Amino acid sequence: MSESEAKKQRAFFAIVPDETVRKHLLSLQKQLKKKFPSEKVRWITPENLHLTLKFLGPIDHSQLSCVINRAKDLQIPSIKLYFDQLGMFRKSGICWLGCQNDAQALIELQHVLAKKTSECGLIPEKRKFSPHITLARKFNASLVGVKTQTIEWPVTNIQLMVSKQTNEGVYYQTLETFSSNDVL
């Protein structure tokens, strides 16, 4: 690995649940663990639960500074999300919880973030944005017929985060928080 690659950080914009939402997510994980017991499944730890708005990838210090400056210009709306759809990405073995309702304000925010970060030389993703919270990895059971209660999630800020690799696994560190001026 070159010296410049070593100084890059894997960064992303995310929405992090408050304690009430986190408790609901942990309760759902607990139900799923009972229904699908497996030592192979890697459940996302409570502190790592989040919704990725925009993955930036490995970025250097100048790109990070640019992204922060562009994000400061954002108008962050207050949004109420309703998570009520369990699903899987089969190829990657990811079990997720998504929004079945219209999340148009969130999709618009993600689009603006993509535009702002492209001004910093970051390439926009080609995949369509699919708002979800990863609950588990290496999950390969069928979720057909599994029901979940709706989790209401009031969103009043977004966070710029980086992932850090340790011997204990990955953890996410918040670098900046960008808050809404709206009141829900």
C-alpha positions as a Markdown table, in Angstrom:
| # | Residue | x | y | z |
|---|---|---|---|---|
| 1 | Met | 0.0 | 0.0 | 0.0 |
| 2 | Ser | 1.4 | 3.4 | -1.0 |
| 3 | Glu | 1.8 | 6.2 | 1.6 |
| 4 | Ser | -1.1 | 8.2 | -0.1 |
| 5 | Glu | -3.4 | 5.2 | 0.1 |
| 6 | Ala | -2.5 | 4.7 | 3.8 |
| 7 | Lys | -3.6 | 8.3 | 4.5 |
| 8 | Lys | -7.1 | 7.8 | 2.9 |
| 9 | Gln | -10.1 | 7.1 | 5.0 |
| 10 | Arg | -13.2 | 5.2 | 4.1 |
| 11 | Ala | -15.9 | 7.8 | 4.5 |
| 12 | Phe | -19.7 | 8.0 | 4.2 |
| 13 | Phe | -22.7 | 10.1 | 5.1 |
| 14 | Ala | -25.1 | 8.4 | 7.3 |
| 15 | Ile | -28.2 | 8.8 | 9.4 |
| 16 | Val | -27.6 | 7.4 | 12.9 |
| 17 | Pro | -30.6 | 6.2 | 15.0 |
| 18 | Asp | -31.4 | 7.8 | 18.3 |
| 19 | Glu | -31.7 | 5.6 | 21.4 |
| 20 | Thr | -35.5 | 4.9 | 20.9 |
| 21 | Val | -35.0 | 3.8 | 17.3 |
| 22 | Arg | -31.9 | 1.8 | 18.2 |
| 23 | Lys | -33.9 | -0.1 | 20.9 |
| 24 | His | -36.5 | -1.0 | 18.3 |
| 25 | Leu | -33.8 | -2.2 | 15.9 |
| 26 | Leu | -32.2 | -4.3 | 18.6 |
| 27 | Ser | -35.5 | -5.8 | 19.4 |
| 28 | Leu | -36.0 | -6.8 | 15.8 |
| 29 | Gln | -32.5 | -8.3 | 15.7 |
| 30 | Lys | -33.3 | -10.3 | 18.8 |
| 31 | Gln | -36.5 | -11.7 | 17.2 |
| 32 | Leu | -34.6 | -12.6 | 14.0 |
| 33 | Lys | -31.8 | -14.3 | 16.0 |
| 34 | Lys | -34.4 | -16.5 | 17.7 |
| 35 | Lys | -36.1 | -17.3 | 14.5 |
| 36 | Phe | -32.9 | -17.9 | 12.5 |
| 37 | Pro | -30.2 | -19.1 | 14.9 |
| 38 | Ser | -26.8 | -19.4 | 13.2 |
| 39 | Glu | -23.2 | -19.0 | 14.3 |
| 40 | Lys | -22.3 | -17.9 | 10.7 |
| 41 | Val | -24.6 | -14.8 | 10.8 |
| 42 | Arg | -22.7 | -11.6 | 11.7 |
| 43 | Trp | -25.2 | -9.3 | 13.5 |
| 44 | Ile | -24.5 | -5.6 | 13.2 |
| 45 | Thr | -23.5 | -4.2 | 16.6 |
| 46 | Pro | -25.8 | -1.6 | 18.2 |
| 47 | Glu | -23.2 | 1.2 | 17.8 |
| 48 | Asn | -22.8 | 0.4 | 14.1 |
| 49 | Leu | -26.5 | 0.5 | 13.1 |
| 50 | His | -27.1 | 3.3 | 10.6 |
| 51 | Leu | -28.5 | 4.2 | 7.2 |
| 52 | Thr | -25.9 | 5.0 | 4.6 |
| 53 | Leu | -26.9 | 8.1 | 2.6 |
| 54 | Lys | -23.8 | 8.3 | 0.4 |
| 55 | Phe | -20.8 | 6.1 | 0.4 |
| 56 | Leu | -17.7 | 8.2 | -0.5 |
| 57 | Gly | -15.1 | 5.4 | -0.4 |
| 58 | Pro | -11.4 | 6.0 | 0.4 |
| 59 | Ile | -10.8 | 9.7 | 0.4 |
| 60 | Asp | -7.8 | 11.9 | 1.2 |
| 61 | His | -7.6 | 14.9 | 3.5 |
| 62 | Ser | -8.2 | 17.5 | 0.7 |
| 63 | Gln | -11.3 | 15.6 | -0.5 |
| 64 | Leu | -12.5 | 15.3 | 3.1 |
| 65 | Ser | -12.1 | 19.0 | 3.6 |
| 66 | Cys | -14.0 | 19.7 | 0.3 |
| 67 | Val | -16.8 | 17.4 | 1.3 |
| 68 | Ile | -17.2 | 19.0 | 4.7 |
| 69 | Asn | -17.3 | 22.5 | 3.1 |
| 70 | Arg | -19.9 | 21.4 | 0.5 |
| 71 | Ala | -22.0 | 19.7 | 3.2 |
| 72 | Lys | -22.1 | 22.9 | 5.3 |
| 73 | Asp | -24.1 | 24.5 | 2.4 |
| 74 | Leu | -26.8 | 21.8 | 2.6 |
| 75 | Gln | -30.3 | 22.4 | 3.7 |
| 76 | Ile | -31.0 | 19.4 | 5.8 |
| 77 | Pro | -34.8 | 18.7 | 6.0 |
| 78 | Ser | -36.4 | 17.1 | 9.0 |
| 79 | Ile | -37.8 | 13.8 | 7.8 |
| 80 | Lys | -40.0 | 11.1 | 9.3 |
| 81 | Leu | -39.1 | 7.7 | 8.0 |
| 82 | Tyr | -41.2 | 4.5 | 8.5 |
| 83 | Phe | -39.2 | 1.3 | 8.4 |
| 84 | Asp | -41.4 | -1.7 | 7.9 |
| 85 | Gln | -40.0 | -3.9 | 5.2 |
| 86 | Leu | -37.5 | -6.8 | 5.9 |
| 87 | Gly | -35.4 | -7.9 | 2.9 |
| 88 | Met | -32.2 | -9.5 | 1.7 |
| 89 | Phe | -29.5 | -8.8 | -0.8 |
| 90 | Arg | -29.0 | -12.4 | -1.7 |
| 91 | Lys | -25.6 | -12.1 | -3.4 |
| 92 | Ser | -24.0 | -10.3 | -0.5 |
| 93 | Gly | -26.0 | -12.1 | 2.2 |
| 94 | Ile | -27.2 | -8.9 | 3.8 |
| 95 | Cys | -30.4 | -8.8 | 5.9 |
| 96 | Trp | -31.9 | -5.3 | 5.9 |
| 97 | Leu | -34.8 | -3.2 | 7.1 |
| 98 | Gly | -36.1 | -0.7 | 4.6 |
| 99 | Cys | -38.7 | 1.9 | 4.0 |
| 100 | Gln | -41.8 | 0.7 | 2.2 |
| 101 | Asn | -43.4 | 4.2 | 2.3 |
| 102 | Asp | -42.4 | 7.1 | 0.0 |
| 103 | Ala | -39.1 | 8.3 | 1.2 |
| 104 | Gln | -38.9 | 11.1 | -1.4 |
| 105 | Ala | -37.3 | 13.7 | 0.9 |
| 106 | Leu | -34.6 | 11.2 | 1.8 |
| 107 | Ile | -34.0 | 10.3 | -1.9 |
| 108 | Glu | -33.8 | 14.0 | -2.8 |
| 109 | Leu | -31.3 | 14.6 | 0.1 |
| 110 | Gln | -29.2 | 11.7 | -1.1 |
| 111 | His | -29.3 | 13.1 | -4.7 |
| 112 | Val | -28.1 | 16.5 | -3.5 |
| 113 | Leu | -25.3 | 14.9 | -1.4 |
| 114 | Ala | -24.2 | 13.0 | -4.5 |
| 115 | Lys | -24.1 | 16.2 | -6.5 |
| 116 | Lys | -22.2 | 18.1 | -3.8 |
| 117 | Thr | -19.6 | 15.4 | -3.3 |
| 118 | Ser | -19.0 | 15.1 | -7.1 |
| 119 | Glu | -17.8 | 18.7 | -6.9 |
| 120 | Cys | -15.0 | 17.3 | -4.8 |
| 121 | Gly | -13.9 | 14.8 | -7.5 |
| 122 | Leu | -15.9 | 11.9 | -6.1 |
| 123 | Ile | -17.6 | 9.7 | -8.6 |
| 124 | Pro | -21.4 | 9.2 | -8.1 |
| 125 | Glu | -22.6 | 5.6 | -7.6 |
| 126 | Lys | -24.4 | 4.1 | -10.6 |
| 127 | Arg | -26.7 | 2.0 | -8.4 |
| 128 | Lys | -30.1 | 3.3 | -7.5 |
| 129 | Phe | -30.3 | 4.5 | -3.9 |
| 130 | Ser | -32.1 | 2.0 | -1.8 |
| 131 | Pro | -32.6 | 3.3 | 1.8 |
| 132 | His | -32.1 | 0.5 | 4.3 |
| 133 | Ile | -30.5 | -0.4 | 7.6 |
| 134 | Thr | -28.2 | -3.4 | 7.5 |
| 135 | Leu | -29.2 | -5.7 | 10.4 |
| 136 | Ala | -26.9 | -8.7 | 9.6 |
| 137 | Arg | -24.3 | -10.1 | 7.2 |
| 138 | Lys | -23.7 | -13.6 | 6.0 |
| 139 | Phe | -27.5 | -14.2 | 6.3 |
| 140 | Asn | -29.0 | -16.8 | 4.0 |
| 141 | Ala | -32.4 | -17.7 | 5.4 |
| 142 | Ser | -35.7 | -16.9 | 3.7 |
| 143 | Leu | -37.6 | -14.0 | 5.1 |
| 144 | Val | -40.9 | -14.9 | 3.4 |
| 145 | Gly | -43.7 | -14.5 | 5.9 |
| 146 | Val | -41.6 | -12.7 | 8.5 |
| 147 | Lys | -43.5 | -9.7 | 9.8 |
| 148 | Thr | -42.1 | -6.6 | 11.5 |
| 149 | Gln | -43.7 | -3.7 | 13.3 |
| 150 | Thr | -43.2 | -0.3 | 11.7 |
| 151 | Ile | -40.3 | 1.7 | 13.2 |
| 152 | Glu | -40.9 | 5.4 | 13.1 |
| 153 | Trp | -37.6 | 7.3 | 12.7 |
| 154 | Pro | -37.5 | 11.1 | 13.0 |
| 155 | Val | -34.4 | 12.3 | 11.2 |
| 156 | Thr | -33.0 | 15.7 | 12.2 |
| 157 | Asn | -29.4 | 15.4 | 11.2 |
| 158 | Ile | -26.9 | 13.5 | 9.1 |
| 159 | Gln | -23.3 | 12.6 | 10.0 |
| 160 | Leu | -20.1 | 12.3 | 8.0 |
| 161 | Met | -18.4 | 9.2 | 9.3 |
| 162 | Val | -15.3 | 7.1 | 8.7 |
| 163 | Ser | -14.8 | 3.4 | 9.2 |
| 164 | Lys | -11.9 | 2.3 | 11.4 |
| 165 | Gln | -10.6 | -1.3 | 11.3 |
| 166 | Thr | -9.4 | -2.7 | 14.7 |
| 167 | Asn | -8.6 | -6.2 | 15.9 |
| 168 | Glu | -12.1 | -6.3 | 17.4 |
| 169 | Gly | -13.7 | -5.4 | 14.0 |
| 170 | Val | -14.9 | -2.3 | 12.3 |
| 171 | Tyr | -16.3 | 0.7 | 14.2 |
| 172 | Tyr | -17.6 | 4.0 | 12.8 |
| 173 | Gln | -16.4 | 7.4 | 14.0 |
| 174 | Thr | -18.4 | 10.6 | 13.4 |
| 175 | Leu | -16.3 | 13.5 | 12.0 |
| 176 | Glu | -19.1 | 16.0 | 11.5 |
| 177 | Thr | -22.8 | 16.3 | 12.2 |
| 178 | Phe | -25.0 | 18.5 | 10.0 |
| 179 | Ser | -28.3 | 19.4 | 11.6 |
| 180 | Ser | -31.7 | 20.5 | 10.3 |
| 181 | Asn | -33.1 | 23.9 | 11.2 |
| 182 | Asp | -36.6 | 22.4 | 10.9 |
| 183 | Val | -38.6 | 21.1 | 13.8 |
| 184 | Leu | -40.5 | 17.8 | 13.5 |
